[in-house]
Amino acid sequence: MGSTMNTSARNWRLEHDSDGIAWLIFDKAGASANTLSADVLTELSAILTELAATPPKGLVIRSGKDSGFIAGADIEDFERVKAVDDAIAIVKRGWDVFNQLAGVPFPTLALIRGFCLGGGLELALACRYRVVVDEPGTRLGLPEVMLGIVPGWGGIRRLPRLAGASAALDLLLTGRTIDARRAKKLGIADESVPPRIMMNTARGVLAAAPPPRRLPFPLSLTLIPLLRPLIAAQARKQVAARARREHYPAPYAILDLWVKYDGDALAPPASDPASIAHLIQTPTAMNLIRVFRLQERLKTFGRDDPFKARHVHIVGAGTMGGDIAAWCALRGLTVTLQDQTAERLKPAIERAGKLFGERLKDARRVRDAFDRLIPDVAGDGVARADVIIEAIFENLDAKQALFKSLEARAKPDALLASNTSSIPLEQIGAPLKDPGRLIGLHFFNPVPRMMLVEVVAGASTRRELIPAAAAFVRQLDKLPLPVKSAPGFLVNRILAPYLDEAMRCVDEGMAPETVDEAALAFGMPVGPIELADTVGLDICLAVGKMLDPQAEPPKKLSALIAAGNLGRKTKRGFYDWSTGKAAKGTPGAVPPGLADRLIRPYVAEAKSALADGIVTDADLVDAGAIFGTGFAPFRGGPLHYAASLSAPAPATGTGSN
């Protein structure tokens, strides 16, 4: 590369090449991923000051870690916030350093490979150019809104200037990430290139020094101050359809910051709902940061296990089996999908095509995914598979017979897994020669959207299979939750009393829409009646009977099942699903106390599951509830919510003492 400049920085390494280009390599000391903590930003500011004194021909900022570019701000900094002034200091530090980066007297380029999130993308936006490496692991995004905070280091100002208001607000308000090709199409990336030419491309861009990208004229109109309120009003309607301001203030604050303050998060007075002072004093931000921590904990399960699947065989091409197969193929695995006839496989293949088209958006990648998804009526894939997942109907005799056959044909080291939602593993595995091979991998519907997978260990399941199964779940980019085999496992166990109470409200004469509205007002992302339709009313009945065989099921539930109306999958349940969405009428007035009536059995069962040792601690109960049932994330989980009801409210001062 050339000479290495002596600096006192622990986290940055500065090198100069023979062309006069400086290469600033970010490799955070003692960390597996790069995050922008206070010391990192202080060092960056000092290096930029030093470079400005003797300007190089250009500066490339890249990562020294294989894990990615920059994961964002250091969450621990936010967790240490005790007062409003602490939070404002964090925002000001990043805002000032990135403005310093944007104003240096030489061209700058961010060379992005792997994740580039939050403050990492804001750093890249402060550079004059961005070269993004086109490979599956590269994702760019501003997920701050998902933590209940705002991109305060310049992202709200700079992203619309590169991509236009519509595309920028979509990324800012949803927290979704994009790949390299999408970044290039939106104008966020100047170049999208394969890894083999990334270094030369960075040099070439700096050597050519083209003028910074300007928005095409039609998109530039979206930045006119007079039009911003109109654009924001439309975006606000879309936000309101999925998140209420009293529950999730951050997206509304982002819109206000863009319209009124051109993205400067430090500008609003403390009385403004868009201000840092206001946001930090709501419980939402701390609870959503807690949710982030729970998610990171789930990602640690299976992290150190070497198991890596290449071939997955799935038996049962119904809604669950077919969608699990499609997801595995999407994630790059070879999949053989088995059912009794080719006709039974056809709907699953059609749904897979829709998923591939939506997620991959590239004809070649869609074709490659289809090549990995192999119809297999004869079940020839069993003998070659590393993981075999049973996803047939919930019948004990059928599952036992199937697993006896699979055990005889599978590789000795293949994972044998059931996606059962209601039958204990001990019963399914009883006829096997080696019941210890059987493990549960309980996915949730809809598979592409639900991140959680319960990794179920039966009484005889070999302990070493649990981390291996968790590693497989992480290979699918989902969140493994180890649970003990017991009726309902964790998620269905705590969900069932909640759904049951909701359906009994309908039996009492309440409209399904009214019941759902009470839950939505509490903060649930979807109402319990709509959720029951989505899960499948037959599944709800089966789980309910398993948990309490003596209980009489709700009358409306029984009537719908008797008529063959099982919810979304049959296009009719409590709601009409013929258009693919629940056709809802206007909800009536919500009776006082209805939300509490719905949530109380949910919380009680969560406490009971913890006492029974279904998972190892309260945080994992909350994680399962949030990622498996959608329990209102801004409340931090059912057990955290219950504890908050009896805890005194913390005081947040305005000083830093």
TANOR-V235857 format. One line per field, one symbol per residue. burial: I if it has 24 or more other C-alpha atoms within 12 Angstrom, else O. A space follows every 10 residues. Layout:
burial: ???
//
This chain:
burial: OOOOOOOOIO IIIIIIOOOO IIIIIIIIOO OOIIIIIIII IIIIIOIIOO IIOOOIIIII IIIIIOIIII IIIIIOIIOO IIIIIIIIII IIIIIIIIII IIOIOIIIII IIIIIIIIII IIIIIIIIII IIIIIOIIII IIIIIIIIII IIIIIIIIII IIIIIIIIII IIIIIOIIII IIIIOIIIII IIIOIOOIIO IIIOIIIOOO OIIOOOOOOO OIIOOOOIOO IIOOIIOOIO OOIIIOIIII IIIIIIIIII IIIIIIIIOO OOIIIIIIII IIIIIIIIII IIOIIOOIIO IIIOOOIIII IIIIIIIIII IIIIIIIIII IIIIIIIIIO OOOOIIIIIO IIIOIIOOII OOOOIIOOII OIIIIIIOII IIIIIIIIII IIIIOIOOII OIIIOIIOOI OOOIIIIIII IIIIIIIIII IIOOIIIIII IIIIIIIIOI IIIIIIIIII IOOOIIIIII IIIIIIIIII IIIIIIIIII IIIIIIIIII IIIIIIOOOI IIIIIIIIII IIIIIIIIII IIIIIIIIII IIIIIIIOOO OOIIOIIIOI IOOOIIIIII IIIIIIOOOO OIOIOOOOOI OOOIIIIIII IIIIIIIOII OOOIIOIIII IIIIIIIIII IIIIIIIIII IOOOOOOOOO OOOOOOO
//
